[in-house]
Amino acid sequence: MKFITLKKSILVTSALTATLLLNACTVTEQVKNTTSTLTESANKAVNITPRAEEQYLSQEQAFKRSARVSNVNYNLNFNLTGEESFSATSTIDFDLSNDNTALTVDLSEAKISNLVINGKEMTSEQLLKSYNSWFITLPANMLKQGQNTVTVEFTRKHSTNGEGLHRFKDPVDGKVYLYSHFEPAAAQQMFALFDQPDLKATFELTVSAPNDWTVFSATREATTTQKGDTTLWHFPKTLTLSPYNFSMHAGPYTMWQDNSGKYPLRLFARQSVAKQITPEHWFTYTKQGFEFFDDYFGINYPFKKYDQVLVPDFLYGAMENSAAVTFAEKSFLTNGEMSQSRRERLANVIMHEMAHQWFGNLATMKWWNGLWLNESFAAFMATLATSEATEFDNAWRTFYAGGKQSAYRADQQVTTHPIEVPVPSTANAFDNIDAITYSKGASVLNQLRYLLGEKTFQQGIHNYLKDNTYQNAVLDDFLDSLAKASGKDLTQWQQDWLYKAGVNTIEAKYQCEQGKISSFELLQTADESQPTLREQKVQLALFKTTNPGFSLTQKLSVIYQGETTPVNELIGASCPDLIYPNYQDWAFVKVNLDKRSFETTKLYLAQIRDPLLRSMLWQSLWDSVRDGKLPLNDYLTVALTNAPFEQDYTTLGQVLGQISAAKAYLNKGLGSQHDYVKSVALELEEITWQSTLANSDDKNMQRRWFSSYIDVAQSENALDNLYKLLTGQYSLENLTINQDIRWHIIAQLSRYQYSKAATLIANELTLDSSDTGEKSALYARVIAPNSQVKADWLTKIQQEDSKIAFSKLRTAMSALYPSEQNSFNEQTAEQRIGSLRNIDEKNGPVFMRSYNQLIPTTCSEASVARLNKAVTELTNLSSGTKRSLLIKQQEDKRCLMIKDAIKL
């Protein structure tokens, strides 16, 4: 939690009172509970209609406030020293339509030193009654109709959990770095404001900071003035932004610049990690993105300059702060050459955050129920831009194998939900931020593009952005723009796709006579719990086996709806060996292969040349395992036979991920000491090692295989092999064992109790004392099969108000109970279930999103019974934790189903 202390804002003239305005996007709403001092008598005395005494803002309260408030401007002054607290002044100018009732201003956990309302300074007694540590209540009798000015001076502690104004002290050199993160409602952890998206405002910023620091925000600084040991930075007024789109970052960052493109670009990172960054990648993809988006949207980037900063301890992948985007370091630092998958990931995330500059920052949702459209659209546009503007023309295949599969899984969980859902308050803003929000939404937009036509869809997007520039919009505004551009009524589409949950399944049903198709129908089904049948446009593809390989004999576009769609155009066509009814992945729908196609896939998978089709067929096999239709051991027979022949980098990653998940099911279901499980483990070691050696002429494929080899190594021979590679006794052609790989190897050695593991961890930490090194060492220690170490770290994780950095607690959580350590998982399972309600009550959603991975599942009847009991008895959990508990219950049942289907 953070505390901000303000001083007199109206009299600020010195560097010490300089305040920096930071409105960034944050995904957390965590504030300590405090007791309100506003009494009923005080309410009556100042004619207050009090807002609910809660730390979170409801939609109703927000809309009542925005109905009264307009023309908002913030003048922010920050005094930054690098110490644990900062001081600031927020001056808010706004128009008020009526002064009949009190008005609230959000400010979390600050120590207010002065509050001035329209020139009148509040007394200490008034201030005590007006502030409850969540928001300030401005009495009606101190407000006026028309223009008002409120100045708040305060001090506050910096955040250390990734929200508000986060402070990080680098363990390598002791340097301090700050960055802001506000979405959905954490700007109030940095300054006083109306913290809601539909009260857009302009922001003017002044910051006093140490001389060796760089400060950057939504605009470029207008002036810098050195005064002794500090420099005063002044930033001119921004364009109109929602508060969560504003940001401020400060510290002794290393900076790179590129002015060769249409807009000036800068990249920032901590000094100690600067060598782990390749600026050329960042600038190349960023310039490619601007060229694509300026052309696609038909509206030039509005914010003049573009900064990107890599920051530590970040809660998410990145945040689209206007013109000053933050990225999680851990995803993009590399020791040595960046792999193909990480470069593609970098390009995609850059495109995602850049798309938000138009769709989210320029035109902004009115309330948090519209957040899905922001994220879905950015995910869709990022994939489209990455595919068409960069070297990664396989981006849609990557999306299919990754994000889209996560969406399918989420949409089949008991906790599935419509794409758009009500958000009663800021406490619920991220309740449903998941793969449905991001990837199902993106998939739905993509299929709508095919349904309406590419150019029509693009024109509708342009019209929406043009009509809502610097304004707030709702879903109907977006769909009306598309409907007008296409001339198509989208009312039913909206109901079916956005307000109803669940994923449909399609299957080709056909008959052949004398080698020709005599009848053909496309069948659509839905789960009985989510019975909606939908309209989509798909491609049907028919294939014949050749020797070797397959040939595409026919391709046909079809719009299907309802339970049965006849496809008479295929009658008389040659009877196929394989039919795929969602060829090239236009639709968001699961495919159930007909019997003949299923058998063809199992026999000839490696011979299918089309990498996307091959990927989709691999997925059909894996879906059959998860649905209980294909025994896991049968899948592994196909996978271990075909995987070594996979030559597509993206598809190989997908297949290796499935094999890894299969191994985890075996470990949990049968136990790592089961004879079949041990034989699979040895076979995996051999396949991944031989494939590493065989791909020495392709660095990307070699690295992918070698990373998998590290993950599966557990026999004495394999662990000895890793040790020799680590210590230089052995080497691989064209493979460098860099620092990232070294920690990966050490963690695996520790995981399987290699005799020298503890010494290796200690020695490696002396060589790599960075923040990444500290977390890597922690992970390696906690993942070791040591019950005392695990018990100690579970105690630290569960401790209230822990002094350990949240990023390190998250690291420990991720290492506690790997799949083969079911016995350790069981040792504390009852305690974790028994304490879940208490921990949920005492921690906010940010902590619980990580902690909920520790809800125990051990793939046993006893485990399922324990979860069933918890679901029944723990009725007062937060919505996020309740969802996690239900998902764990469902997945444990699935694990049992998969276990029972194994035929040995």
ZIGILIN-V599607 format. One record per residue. N is the residue number from 1. RES is the residue in three letters. PSI is psi in whole degrees, -180 to 180 (* if undefined). NEAR is the number of other C-alpha atoms within 10 Angstrom. Layout:
BEGIN
((N,RES,PSI,NEAR) (N,RES,PSI,NEAR))
END
This chain:
BEGIN
((1,MET,155,18) (2,LYS,150,25) (3,PHE,130,24) (4,ILE,134,29) (5,THR,130,23) (6,LEU,152,30) (7,LYS,-177,26) (8,LYS,127,21) (9,SER,-33,26) (10,ILE,-21,18) (11,LEU,16,10) (12,VAL,117,16) (13,THR,-13,9) (14,SER,167,11) (15,ALA,-30,22) (16,LEU,-25,20) (17,THR,8,25) (18,ALA,129,27) (19,THR,139,34) (20,LEU,130,35) (21,LEU,117,31) (22,LEU,116,34) (23,ASN,92,33) (24,ALA,176,35) (25,CYS,127,29) (26,THR,148,26) (27,VAL,23,24) (28,THR,147,25) (29,GLU,76,26) (30,GLN,114,23) (31,VAL,141,18) (32,LYS,142,15) (33,ASN,132,13) (34,THR,160,13) (35,THR,131,12) (36,SER,143,16) (37,THR,5,15) (38,LEU,112,18) (39,THR,165,12) (40,GLU,-40,10) (41,SER,-38,10) (42,ALA,-37,15) (43,ASN,-47,18) (44,LYS,-37,11) (45,ALA,-34,12) (46,VAL,15,15) (47,ASN,47,15) (48,ILE,134,20) (49,THR,98,15) (50,PRO,145,17) (51,ARG,152,14) (52,ALA,136,10) (53,GLU,69,15) (54,GLU,155,15) (55,GLN,-18,21) (56,TYR,148,19) (57,LEU,127,22) (58,SER,159,19) (59,GLN,-41,18) (60,GLU,-46,10) (61,GLN,-39,15) (62,ALA,-45,20) (63,PHE,-34,16) (64,LYS,-39,12) (65,ARG,-45,19) (66,SER,-19,17) (67,ALA,-22,14) (68,ARG,-28,15) (69,VAL,141,20) (70,SER,173,19) (71,ASN,56,14) (72,VAL,137,21) (73,ASN,138,21) (74,TYR,131,25) (75,ASN,111,21) (76,LEU,136,28) (77,ASN,130,32) (78,PHE,139,30) (79,ASN,108,26) (80,LEU,127,26) (81,THR,-15,16) (82,GLY,-8,20) (83,GLU,-177,11) (84,GLU,-18,18) (85,SER,162,19) (86,PHE,159,23) (87,SER,152,30) (88,ALA,164,35) (89,THR,127,36) (90,SER,120,29) (91,THR,121,27) (92,ILE,120,22) (93,ASP,132,20) (94,PHE,159,19) (95,ASP,143,17) (96,LEU,127,21) (97,SER,-29,15) (98,ASN,152,15) (99,ASP,31,16) (100,ASN,-27,15) (101,THR,167,15) (102,ALA,165,20) (103,LEU,143,23) (104,THR,147,20) (105,VAL,132,20) (106,ASP,134,24) (107,LEU,119,29) (108,SER,127,30) (109,GLU,42,26) (110,ALA,161,28) (111,LYS,102,20) (112,ILE,129,27) (113,SER,-22,19) (114,ASN,141,21) (115,LEU,121,30) (116,VAL,126,21) (117,ILE,114,18) (118,ASN,46,15) (119,GLY,-6,13) (120,LYS,122,11) (121,GLU,131,15) (122,MET,144,15) (123,THR,166,12) (124,SER,-39,13) (125,GLU,-43,8) (126,GLN,-41,14) (127,LEU,-42,21) (128,LEU,-39,15) (129,LYS,-21,17) (130,SER,-11,23) (131,TYR,128,25) (132,ASN,19,23) (133,SER,-4,23) (134,TRP,-41,26) (135,PHE,158,27) (136,ILE,133,23) (137,THR,117,22) (138,LEU,116,22) (139,PRO,144,24) (140,ALA,-35,19) (141,ASN,-4,14) (142,MET,2,16) (143,LEU,169,21) (144,LYS,154,16) (145,GLN,137,12) (146,GLY,-146,13) (147,GLN,135,16) (148,ASN,155,18) (149,THR,127,19) (150,VAL,131,24) (151,THR,129,28) (152,VAL,124,28) (153,GLU,134,29) (154,PHE,167,29) (155,THR,158,25) (156,ARG,151,25) (157,LYS,144,24) (158,HIS,149,27) (159,SER,154,24) (160,THR,14,23) (161,ASN,12,22) (162,GLY,-2,27) (163,GLU,171,33) (164,GLY,-134,36) (165,LEU,96,33) (166,HIS,140,25) (167,ARG,134,26) (168,PHE,129,23) (169,LYS,119,17) (170,ASP,122,16) (171,PRO,-16,15) (172,VAL,-48,14) (173,ASP,2,11) (174,GLY,4,9) (175,LYS,147,16) (176,VAL,136,20) (177,TYR,142,22) (178,LEU,145,24) (179,TYR,157,29) (180,SER,154,34) (181,HIS,124,36) (182,PHE,-21,30) (183,GLU,133,30) (184,PRO,-29,27) (185,ALA,56,30) (186,ALA,6,32) (187,ALA,-32,34) (188,GLN,-13,28) (189,GLN,0,33) (190,MET,-33,40) (191,PHE,168,37) (192,ALA,134,30) (193,LEU,176,27) (194,PHE,97,27) (195,ASP,76,26) (196,GLN,148,27) (197,PRO,-24,23) (198,ASP,4,24) (199,LEU,74,24) (200,LYS,154,26) (201,ALA,171,25) (202,THR,154,19) (203,PHE,129,28) (204,GLU,136,22) (205,LEU,137,26) (206,THR,133,27) (207,VAL,132,29) (208,SER,125,30) (209,ALA,160,27) (210,PRO,152,22) (211,ASN,-30,16) (212,ASP,7,12) (213,TRP,153,20) (214,THR,136,18) (215,VAL,136,27) (216,PHE,154,25) (217,SER,-154,28) (218,ALA,-19,33) (219,THR,162,26) (220,ARG,146,19) (221,GLU,142,15) (222,ALA,-40,10) (223,THR,154,11) (224,THR,133,15) (225,THR,120,13) (226,GLN,133,14) (227,LYS,94,13) (228,GLY,-123,8) (229,ASP,0,10) (230,THR,160,20) (231,THR,136,20) (232,LEU,118,23) (233,TRP,130,26) (234,HIS,130,25) (235,PHE,129,23) (236,PRO,169,17) (237,LYS,137,17) (238,THR,170,20) (239,LEU,172,18) (240,THR,125,21) (241,LEU,151,27) (242,SER,149,31) (243,PRO,-38,32) (244,TYR,-12,29) (245,ASN,-7,33) (246,PHE,157,32) (247,SER,165,34) (248,MET,139,24) (249,HIS,145,28) (250,ALA,146,23) (251,GLY,177,27) (252,PRO,51,19) (253,TYR,144,25) (254,THR,140,16) (255,MET,137,17) (256,TRP,149,16) (257,GLN,151,13) (258,ASP,114,15) (259,ASN,21,11) (260,SER,-12,10) (261,GLY,-162,14) (262,LYS,-30,12) (263,TYR,146,16) (264,PRO,131,14) (265,LEU,142,21) (266,ARG,150,19) (267,LEU,135,21) (268,PHE,147,25) (269,ALA,162,25) (270,ARG,148,21) (271,GLN,-37,16) (272,SER,-14,16) (273,VAL,7,18) (274,ALA,-34,17) (275,LYS,-12,14) (276,GLN,14,16) (277,ILE,139,21) (278,THR,94,15) (279,PRO,-31,17) (280,GLU,-39,11) (281,HIS,-49,13) (282,TRP,-49,18) (283,PHE,-37,22) (284,THR,-52,14) (285,TYR,-36,23) (286,THR,-45,22) (287,LYS,-39,18) (288,GLN,-38,18) (289,GLY,-45,25) (290,PHE,-41,21) (291,GLU,-43,16) (292,PHE,-50,19) (293,PHE,-40,22) (294,ASP,-41,14) (295,ASP,-45,11) (296,TYR,-46,17) (297,PHE,-23,21) (298,GLY,18,16) (299,ILE,123,14) (300,ASN,149,14) (301,TYR,127,21) (302,PRO,-11,15) (303,PHE,15,18) (304,LYS,-48,14) (305,LYS,167,18) (306,TYR,113,21) (307,ASP,146,23) (308,GLN,136,26) (309,VAL,132,22) (310,LEU,128,24) (311,VAL,152,24) (312,PRO,162,24) (313,ASP,23,20) (314,PHE,141,23) (315,LEU,-24,19) (316,TYR,-173,13) (317,GLY,-42,14) (318,ALA,170,24) (319,MET,135,30) (320,GLU,36,28) (321,ASN,137,34) (322,SER,117,33) (323,ALA,9,27) (324,ALA,73,27) (325,VAL,137,27) (326,THR,143,28) (327,PHE,142,24) (328,ALA,120,18) (329,GLU,-45,22) (330,LYS,-25,15) (331,SER,-18,14) (332,PHE,0,17) (333,LEU,145,20) (334,THR,141,19) (335,ASN,101,15) (336,GLY,-163,15) (337,GLU,135,13) (338,MET,134,18) (339,SER,165,15) (340,GLN,-43,17) (341,SER,-37,16) (342,ARG,-33,14) (343,ARG,-41,18) (344,GLU,-41,22) (345,ARG,-43,18) (346,LEU,-49,20) (347,ALA,-43,28) (348,ASN,-44,27) (349,VAL,-40,22) (350,ILE,-46,23) (351,MET,-39,28) (352,HIS,-52,27) (353,GLU,-33,28) (354,MET,-40,27) (355,ALA,-35,27) (356,HIS,-25,25) (357,GLN,-32,23) (358,TRP,-56,26) (359,PHE,86,24) (360,GLY,-47,29) (361,ASN,-48,29) (362,LEU,-54,25) (363,ALA,123,24) (364,THR,145,29) (365,MET,154,23) (366,LYS,-37,20) (367,TRP,174,23) (368,TRP,-11,25) (369,ASN,-16,22) (370,GLY,2,21) (371,LEU,-33,24) (372,TRP,-41,25) (373,LEU,-40,25) (374,ASN,-53,22) (375,GLU,-40,23) (376,SER,-46,25) (377,PHE,-42,26) (378,ALA,-39,28) (379,ALA,-42,29) (380,PHE,-50,24) (381,MET,-34,25) (382,ALA,-43,26) (383,THR,-43,26) (384,LEU,-46,20) (385,ALA,-43,27) (386,THR,-41,28) (387,SER,-39,20) (388,GLU,-19,16) (389,ALA,-11,20) (390,THR,-176,20) (391,GLU,-12,13) (392,PHE,72,21) (393,ASP,-1,16) (394,ASN,13,18) (395,ALA,-37,23) (396,TRP,-30,19) (397,ARG,-40,23) (398,THR,-42,24) (399,PHE,-43,20) (400,TYR,-47,21) (401,ALA,-23,22) (402,GLY,-87,16) (403,GLY,-40,18) (404,LYS,-36,23) (405,GLN,-36,18) (406,SER,-38,18) (407,ALA,-44,24) (408,TYR,-45,22) (409,ARG,-46,15) (410,ALA,-35,22) (411,ASP,-10,22) (412,GLN,2,17) (413,GLN,160,16) (414,VAL,-18,14) (415,THR,13,16) (416,THR,159,22) (417,HIS,160,20) (418,PRO,161,20) (419,ILE,-45,27) (420,GLU,127,23) (421,VAL,155,18) (422,PRO,147,14) (423,VAL,97,19) (424,PRO,-36,17) (425,SER,173,17) (426,THR,-20,25) (427,ALA,-25,21) (428,ASN,5,22) (429,ALA,-34,22) (430,PHE,12,22) (431,ASP,-37,17) (432,ASN,26,24) (433,ILE,101,15) (434,ASP,-163,16) (435,ALA,-23,21) (436,ILE,-45,28) (437,THR,-48,26) (438,TYR,-63,25) (439,SER,-37,29) (440,LYS,-43,29) (441,GLY,-43,28) (442,ALA,-40,29) (443,SER,-39,26) (444,VAL,-41,22) (445,LEU,-37,22) (446,ASN,-43,22) (447,GLN,-29,18) (448,LEU,-35,20) (449,ARG,-43,18) (450,TYR,-36,18) (451,LEU,-42,19) (452,LEU,-27,18) (453,GLY,142,12) (454,GLU,-52,12) (455,LYS,-38,14) (456,THR,-45,19) (457,PHE,-46,21) (458,GLN,-41,18) (459,GLN,-40,18) (460,GLY,-40,21) (461,ILE,-46,21) (462,HIS,-46,18) (463,ASN,-40,19) (464,TYR,-48,21) (465,LEU,-41,24) (466,LYS,-42,16) (467,ASP,-20,15) (468,ASN,21,17) (469,THR,128,18) (470,TYR,23,20) (471,GLN,173,20) (472,ASN,147,21) (473,ALA,164,21) (474,VAL,173,16) (475,LEU,-40,14) (476,ASP,-34,11) (477,ASP,-43,16) (478,PHE,-50,18) (479,LEU,-33,18) (480,ASP,-38,19) (481,SER,-42,20) (482,LEU,-39,26) (483,ALA,-42,18) (484,LYS,-39,15) (485,ALA,-33,19) (486,SER,-20,18) (487,GLY,17,12) (488,LYS,133,11) (489,ASP,118,13) (490,LEU,14,16) (491,THR,-49,12) (492,GLN,-39,11) (493,TRP,-46,14) (494,GLN,-45,15) (495,GLN,-46,13) (496,ASP,-39,17) (497,TRP,-32,22) (498,LEU,-26,16) (499,TYR,3,13) (500,LYS,139,18) (501,ALA,171,21) (502,GLY,155,26) (503,VAL,138,25) (504,ASN,165,21) (505,THR,138,15) (506,ILE,152,21) (507,GLU,140,20) (508,ALA,128,22) (509,LYS,119,16) (510,TYR,164,18) (511,GLN,148,13) (512,CYS,143,16) (513,GLU,127,11) (514,GLN,42,9) (515,GLY,6,12) (516,LYS,148,15) (517,ILE,127,18) (518,SER,-21,17) (519,SER,150,17) (520,PHE,125,18) (521,GLU,151,18) (522,LEU,119,20) (523,LEU,137,18) (524,GLN,132,23) (525,THR,164,18) (526,ALA,153,16) (527,ASP,143,13) (528,GLU,-24,8) (529,SER,-20,10) (530,GLN,79,16) (531,PRO,5,14) (532,THR,130,18) (533,LEU,142,20) (534,ARG,167,20) (535,GLU,132,16) (536,GLN,161,19) (537,LYS,126,20) (538,VAL,169,23) (539,GLN,130,18) (540,LEU,134,20) (541,ALA,133,20) (542,LEU,135,24) (543,PHE,149,20) (544,LYS,142,17) (545,THR,141,16) (546,THR,-176,9) (547,ASN,97,7) (548,PRO,175,9) (549,GLY,-165,13) (550,PHE,155,19) (551,SER,138,16) (552,LEU,115,14) (553,THR,-26,13) (554,GLN,146,15) (555,LYS,133,16) (556,LEU,132,14) (557,SER,135,13) (558,VAL,136,18) (559,ILE,117,12) (560,TYR,154,21) (561,GLN,159,15) (562,GLY,-171,13) (563,GLU,-37,14) (564,THR,131,16) (565,THR,109,16) (566,PRO,141,15) (567,VAL,78,18) (568,ASN,-20,12) (569,GLU,-21,11) (570,LEU,-7,21) (571,ILE,128,16) (572,GLY,-12,15) (573,ALA,157,15) (574,SER,136,19) (575,CYS,124,22) (576,PRO,163,21) (577,ASP,-23,16) (578,LEU,132,23) (579,ILE,131,26) (580,TYR,116,24) (581,PRO,9,26) (582,ASN,52,23) (583,TYR,136,19) (584,GLN,10,17) (585,ASP,48,20) (586,TRP,-33,19) (587,ALA,159,22) (588,PHE,93,25) (589,VAL,143,21) (590,LYS,149,21) (591,VAL,125,20) (592,ASN,112,20) (593,LEU,139,22) (594,ASP,164,15) (595,LYS,-44,12) (596,ARG,-42,12) (597,SER,-37,20) (598,PHE,-46,17) (599,GLU,-39,14) (600,THR,-42,15) (601,THR,-46,22) (602,LYS,-35,18) (603,LEU,-34,12) (604,TYR,21,15) (605,LEU,-45,24) (606,ALA,-16,21) (607,GLN,-6,18) (608,ILE,120,19) (609,ARG,-34,14) (610,ASP,114,12) (611,PRO,-35,18) (612,LEU,-44,22) (613,LEU,-42,19) (614,ARG,-42,19) (615,SER,-43,22) (616,MET,-34,22) (617,LEU,-40,21) (618,TRP,-44,23) (619,GLN,-37,20) (620,SER,-40,18) (621,LEU,-46,23) (622,TRP,-39,24) (623,ASP,-37,19) (624,SER,-33,16) (625,VAL,-49,22) (626,ARG,-25,19) (627,ASP,1,13) (628,GLY,16,18) (629,LYS,-23,13) (630,LEU,123,18) (631,PRO,141,21) (632,LEU,-38,24) (633,ASN,-31,21) (634,ASP,-42,15) (635,TYR,-45,20) (636,LEU,-33,18) (637,THR,-46,12) (638,VAL,-45,18) (639,ALA,-47,21) (640,LEU,-22,18) (641,THR,-40,13) (642,ASN,-28,17) (643,ALA,-42,20) (644,PRO,-18,17) (645,PHE,-3,13) (646,GLU,120,18) (647,GLN,-5,14) (648,ASP,125,15) (649,TYR,-46,17) (650,THR,-47,23) (651,THR,-36,22) (652,LEU,-43,19) (653,GLY,-40,20) (654,GLN,-47,19) (655,VAL,-44,21) (656,LEU,-34,18) (657,GLY,-41,15) (658,GLN,-42,18) (659,ILE,-40,20) (660,SER,-43,16) (661,ALA,-39,14) (662,ALA,-42,19) (663,LYS,-37,22) (664,ALA,-40,18) (665,TYR,-42,23) (666,LEU,-45,27) (667,ASN,-45,23) (668,LYS,-40,23) (669,GLY,-50,25) (670,LEU,-22,20) (671,GLY,141,20) (672,SER,-16,19) (673,GLN,1,11) (674,HIS,141,12) (675,ASP,-44,11) (676,TYR,-41,15) (677,VAL,-42,19) (678,LYS,-37,17) (679,SER,-39,12) (680,VAL,-42,17) (681,ALA,-44,20) (682,LEU,-39,16) (683,GLU,-39,14) (684,LEU,-42,21) (685,GLU,-46,22) (686,GLU,-45,16) (687,ILE,-47,18) (688,THR,-35,26) (689,TRP,-47,21) (690,GLN,-37,15) (691,SER,-32,20) (692,THR,-47,25) (693,LEU,-39,16) (694,ALA,-18,14) (695,ASN,30,19) (696,SER,-19,16) (697,ASP,1,12) (698,ASP,100,12) (699,LYS,-42,18) (700,ASN,-47,17) (701,MET,-38,24) (702,GLN,-45,24) (703,ARG,-39,20) (704,ARG,-44,22) (705,TRP,-41,25) (706,PHE,-38,21) (707,SER,-40,17) (708,SER,-38,22) (709,TYR,-44,23) (710,ILE,-44,23) (711,ASP,-32,17) (712,VAL,-10,22) (713,ALA,124,25) (714,GLN,-16,21) (715,SER,163,15) (716,GLU,-42,11) (717,ASN,-44,11) (718,ALA,-41,19) (719,LEU,-39,22) (720,ASP,-39,15) (721,ASN,-46,15) (722,LEU,-42,22) (723,TYR,-42,21) (724,LYS,-36,13) (725,LEU,-39,17) (726,LEU,-41,19) (727,THR,5,12) (728,GLY,9,10) (729,GLN,-16,10) (730,TYR,151,11) (731,SER,160,13) (732,LEU,138,12) (733,GLU,128,12) (734,ASN,10,14) (735,LEU,121,17) (736,THR,129,16) (737,ILE,84,18) (738,ASN,-178,14) (739,GLN,-39,16) (740,ASP,-44,15) (741,ILE,-36,17) (742,ARG,-47,18) (743,TRP,-36,25) (744,HIS,-46,17) (745,ILE,-46,25) (746,ILE,-40,27) (747,ALA,-40,27) (748,GLN,-39,22) (749,LEU,-41,28) (750,SER,-38,24) (751,ARG,-34,23) (752,TYR,28,18) (753,GLN,41,17) (754,TYR,139,19) (755,SER,-33,10) (756,LYS,10,12) (757,ALA,-47,22) (758,ALA,-42,17) (759,THR,-40,10) (760,LEU,-41,21) (761,ILE,-49,22) (762,ALA,-43,12) (763,ASN,-40,11) (764,GLU,-34,18) (765,LEU,-28,19) (766,THR,-27,11) (767,LEU,-30,10) (768,ASP,89,16) (769,SER,16,15) (770,SER,172,17) (771,ASP,-43,19) (772,THR,-41,19) (773,GLY,-42,21) (774,GLU,-44,18) (775,LYS,-37,20) (776,SER,-41,24) (777,ALA,-42,23) (778,LEU,-47,19) (779,TYR,-46,25) (780,ALA,-36,26) (781,ARG,-41,24) (782,VAL,-31,27) (783,ILE,-13,25) (784,ALA,144,25) (785,PRO,70,20) (786,ASN,110,16) (787,SER,-35,16) (788,GLN,-43,10) (789,VAL,-43,14) (790,LYS,-41,23) (791,ALA,-42,16) (792,ASP,-43,11) (793,TRP,-31,17) (794,LEU,-40,19) (795,THR,-44,10) (796,LYS,-40,16) (797,ILE,-40,20) (798,GLN,-8,17) (799,GLN,133,12) (800,GLU,139,11) (801,ASP,48,11) (802,SER,143,11) (803,LYS,-6,9) (804,ILE,137,12) (805,ALA,138,12) (806,PHE,-35,19) (807,SER,-33,17) (808,LYS,-35,18) (809,LEU,-42,21) (810,ARG,-40,18) (811,THR,-45,18) (812,ALA,-41,24) (813,MET,-42,22) (814,SER,-17,17) (815,ALA,-10,18) (816,LEU,-48,25) (817,TYR,75,23) (818,PRO,165,17) (819,SER,-32,21) (820,GLU,-3,23) (821,GLN,46,20) (822,ASN,-34,19) (823,SER,-39,16) (824,PHE,-38,17) (825,ASN,-42,22) (826,GLU,-31,16) (827,GLN,-36,12) (828,THR,11,16) (829,ALA,-47,18) (830,GLU,-40,15) (831,GLN,-41,11) (832,ARG,-39,19) (833,ILE,-44,18) (834,GLY,-30,13) (835,SER,0,11) (836,LEU,-43,22) (837,ARG,-44,18) (838,ASN,-43,11) (839,ILE,-38,18) (840,ASP,-39,20) (841,GLU,-33,13) (842,LYS,-1,13) (843,ASN,152,17) (844,GLY,179,17) (845,PRO,-29,22) (846,VAL,-49,19) (847,PHE,-45,19) (848,MET,-28,20) (849,ARG,-33,14) (850,SER,-43,15) (851,TYR,-32,22) (852,ASN,-14,20) (853,GLN,-16,16) (854,LEU,0,19) (855,ILE,122,18) (856,PRO,132,25) (857,THR,124,26) (858,THR,17,23) (859,CYS,51,27) (860,SER,162,17) (861,GLU,-38,12) (862,ALA,-39,11) (863,SER,-45,19) (864,VAL,-41,22) (865,ALA,-40,13) (866,ARG,-42,17) (867,LEU,-39,23) (868,ASN,-43,15) (869,LYS,-42,12) (870,ALA,-42,19) (871,VAL,-38,16) (872,THR,-41,8) (873,GLU,-32,10) (874,LEU,76,15) (875,THR,-12,11) (876,ASN,23,11) (877,LEU,157,18) (878,SER,159,19) (879,SER,-39,15) (880,GLY,-43,18) (881,THR,-36,22) (882,LYS,-43,20) (883,ARG,-45,20) (884,SER,-41,19) (885,LEU,-42,25) (886,LEU,-39,18) (887,ILE,-43,17) (888,LYS,-41,21) (889,GLN,-47,24) (890,GLN,-42,18) (891,GLU,-33,17) (892,ASP,-38,23) (893,LYS,-40,20) (894,ARG,-42,18) (895,CYS,-42,23) (896,LEU,-41,19) (897,MET,-43,18) (898,ILE,-41,24) (899,LYS,-46,21) (900,ASP,-24,14) (901,ALA,-13,16) (902,ILE,132,17) (903,LYS,107,10) (904,LEU,*,7))
END
